[in-house]
């Protein structure tokens, strides 16, 4: 249900409330301090990068320029680009999209920390999700905390080499030195997982040790969650 809310909520206030709720749940699980620091660095860097890029490249109307770097009347370059300016609506749009991204990160971390992968896979199959797709979803969700741990190790190694990650400039430098090794290691891990599944002749059809059955408590929770989602969708227009 949280994933549905991340997609359908539109107002900044509603998205912020969802993010804070997920943050509180994440904090109650007492995650390792190293994971918290890594997540904070990644979130701050992604927020700054998204707000700046959307602020300059926002093309919806209306647009309110707060900083003009190049006027559209300033020669050939200005005519070709239509002017380069930092727009207030673009900064707000970038912040809202960052809230969606951060909420998805927190939600996946909460799921991983509270649910065994096998139970998650059984639950998806019980809801009618094909076994191959359920396997991919489960692996993807489990892969995110490992990605955060890998990012933490890379940042630690870069700081030991003298990299300063303080401030906005330090955040961009950290992102610059973080992304290449992180992407390479992620591709290597994905390749290892695919080879492991291929060697074991994984086809999605397996003999299960136990079956997962929904009880009345599960249906009650799903009903309350569904009602909450409908309520928020119907009344989010009243939230500024």
C-alpha positions in Angstrom: 0.0 0.0 0.0 2.9 2.3 0.7 4.2 1.8 -2.8 0.7 2.8 -4.2 0.8 5.9 -2.1 4.2 6.9 -3.4 2.9 6.8 -6.9 -0.6 8.4 -6.5 0.1 11.1 -4.0 0.6 14.5 -5.7 0.7 17.3 -3.1 4.0 18.1 -1.4 2.4 18.0 2.1 1.0 14.5 1.5 4.3 13.2 0.2 6.1 14.8 3.1 3.8 13.2 5.7 4.3 9.8 4.0 8.0 10.2 4.0 8.0 11.2 7.7 5.8 8.2 8.6 8.2 5.8 6.8 11.2 7.6 8.4 9.7 7.0 11.9 9.1 3.3 11.1 12.6 3.0 9.8 14.0 4.6 13.0 12.0 2.3 15.2 13.7 -0.7 13.6 17.1 0.7 14.9 19.1 0.4 11.7 22.9 0.4 11.9 24.5 3.8 12.2 26.6 3.2 9.2 23.5 2.6 7.0 21.9 5.8 8.4 24.9 7.9 7.5 25.2 6.4 4.0 21.5 6.9 3.4 21.7 10.5 4.6 24.6 11.3 2.3 22.9 9.7 -0.7 19.6 11.5 0.1 21.3 14.9 0.5 23.2 14.5 -2.7 20.2 13.3 -4.7 18.0 16.1 -3.3 20.6 18.8 -4.2 21.2 17.3 -7.7 17.5 16.9 -8.5 16.5 20.3 -7.3 19.2 22.0 -9.2 18.7 20.1 -12.5 14.9 20.5 -12.4 15.3 24.1 -11.4 17.2 24.8 -14.6 15.5 22.4 -17.0 11.9 22.8 -15.8 9.7 23.6 -18.9 6.1 23.6 -17.6 4.2 26.8 -17.2 4.0 29.0 -15.2 7.7 29.5 -14.4 9.1 32.0 -12.0 12.8 32.7 -12.6 14.8 33.5 -9.4 18.2 33.5 -11.1 19.0 34.2 -14.8 22.3 33.0 -16.1 21.6 33.7 -19.8 18.9 35.9 -21.2 17.1 34.6 -24.3 17.8 38.0 -26.0 21.6 37.7 -25.5 22.8 36.7 -28.9 22.9 33.4 -30.8 23.3 31.2 -27.7 20.3 32.8 -26.0 18.1 32.3 -29.0 19.1 28.7 -29.3 18.6 27.8 -25.7 15.7 30.1 -25.0 17.6 31.5 -22.1 19.0 29.7 -19.0 17.4 30.4 -15.7 16.8 28.8 -12.3 13.0 28.5 -11.8 11.2 28.3 -8.4 8.7 25.8 -9.7 11.5 23.5 -10.9 13.1 23.5 -7.5 9.8 22.6 -5.8 9.2 19.9 -8.5 12.6 18.4 -7.9 12.0 18.3 -4.1 8.7 16.5 -4.6 10.2 13.9 -6.9 13.0 13.4 -4.4 10.4 12.7 -1.7 9.0 9.9 -3.9 12.5 8.5 -4.3 13.4 8.7 -0.6 10.0 7.2 0.4 10.6 4.2 -2.0 14.1 3.7 -0.5 12.8 3.8 3.1 9.9 1.5 2.2 12.1 -1.1 0.6 14.5 -1.0 3.6 11.6 -1.5 6.1 10.3 -4.5 4.0 13.7 -6.0 4.0 14.3 -5.5 7.7 10.9 -6.9 8.8 10.1 -9.7 6.2 12.0 -12.9 5.3 12.6 -13.1 1.5 10.9 -16.5 1.3 7.8 -15.1 3.1 7.7 -12.2 0.7 8.0 -14.4 -2.3 5.2 -16.7 -1.0 3.0 -13.6 -0.4 3.4 -12.4 -3.9 2.7 -15.8 -5.4 -0.5 -16.0 -3.2 -1.7 -12.7 -4.6 -1.3 -14.1 -8.2 2.1 -12.6 -9.1 3.9 -15.0 -11.5 6.8 -16.8 -9.8 9.5 -15.4 -12.1 8.3 -11.8 -11.5 8.0 -12.5 -7.8 11.6 -13.7 -7.7 12.8 -10.6 -9.5 10.9 -8.3 -7.2 12.2 -10.1 -4.1 15.8 -10.0 -5.3 15.5 -6.3 -6.3 14.1 -5.3 -2.8 16.8 -7.4 -1.1 19.4 -5.8 -3.3 18.8 -2.2 -2.1 20.2 -2.6 1.5 23.2 -4.4 0.0 23.6 -1.4 -2.4 23.5 1.0 0.5 26.2 -1.0 2.4 28.4 -1.1 -0.7 27.9 2.7 -1.1 29.0 3.1 2.5 32.1 1.1 2.0 33.0 3.1 -1.1 32.5 6.4 0.7 34.6 5.2 3.6 37.4 4.2 1.3 37.2 7.6 -0.5 37.3 9.5 2.8 40.3 7.6 3.9 42.0 8.7 0.6 41.3 12.3 1.5 38.0 13.0 -0.1 36.0 15.8 1.7 32.3 15.1 1.6 31.2 18.1 3.7 28.9 20.8 2.1 27.2 20.9 -1.2 30.5 20.8 -3.2 31.6 17.8 -1.1 28.3 16.0 -1.8 28.8 16.4 -5.6 32.4 15.2 -5.3 31.2 12.2 -3.3 28.6 11.4 -5.9 31.2 11.7 -8.7 33.6 9.2 -6.9 30.7 7.0 -5.8 28.7 6.3 -8.9 31.3 4.6 -11.2 32.4 1.9 -8.7 28.9 1.5 -7.4 27.4 0.8 -10.8 30.3 -1.6 -11.7 29.9 -3.6 -8.5 26.1 -3.6 -9.0 26.4 -5.1 -12.5 28.9 -7.7 -11.2 26.5 -8.7 -8.4 23.6 -8.9 -10.8 25.7 -11.1 -13.1 26.6 -13.4 -10.2 22.9 -13.7 -9.2 21.8 -14.5 -12.8 24.6 -17.1 -13.1 23.7 -18.7 -9.8 20.0 -19.0 -10.9 21.0 -20.4 -14.2 23.4 -23.0 -12.8 20.6 -24.2 -10.5 18.3 -24.4 -13.5 15.8 -22.0 -11.9 12.5 -21.9 -13.8 10.2 -20.4 -11.1 8.6 -23.8 -10.4 9.7 -25.2 -7.1 8.5 -27.6 -4.4 7.6 -25.6 -1.4 8.5 -26.6 2.1 5.5 -24.8 3.6 2.5 -22.9 2.3 1.6 -19.3 3.3 -2.0 -18.8 4.1 -3.9 -15.6 4.8 -5.7 -15.4 8.1 -8.5 -13.0 9.2 -5.9 -10.7 10.7 -4.1 -10.4 7.3 -7.4 -9.6 5.5 -8.3 -7.1 8.2 -4.9 -5.3 7.8 -5.3 -5.3 4.0 -8.8 -3.9 4.4 -7.7 -1.1 6.7 -4.7 -0.3 4.5 -6.9 -0.2 1.4 -9.4 2.0 3.1 -6.6 4.4 4.2 -5.3 4.6 0.6 -8.8 5.4 -0.8 -9.3 8.0 1.9 -6.0 9.7 1.2 -6.6 9.7 -2.6 -10.1 11.2 -2.2 -9.0 13.9 0.3 -5.4 14.7 -0.8 -6.8 17.5 -2.9 -7.7 19.3 0.3 -4.0 19.1 1.5 -2.0 22.1 0.2 
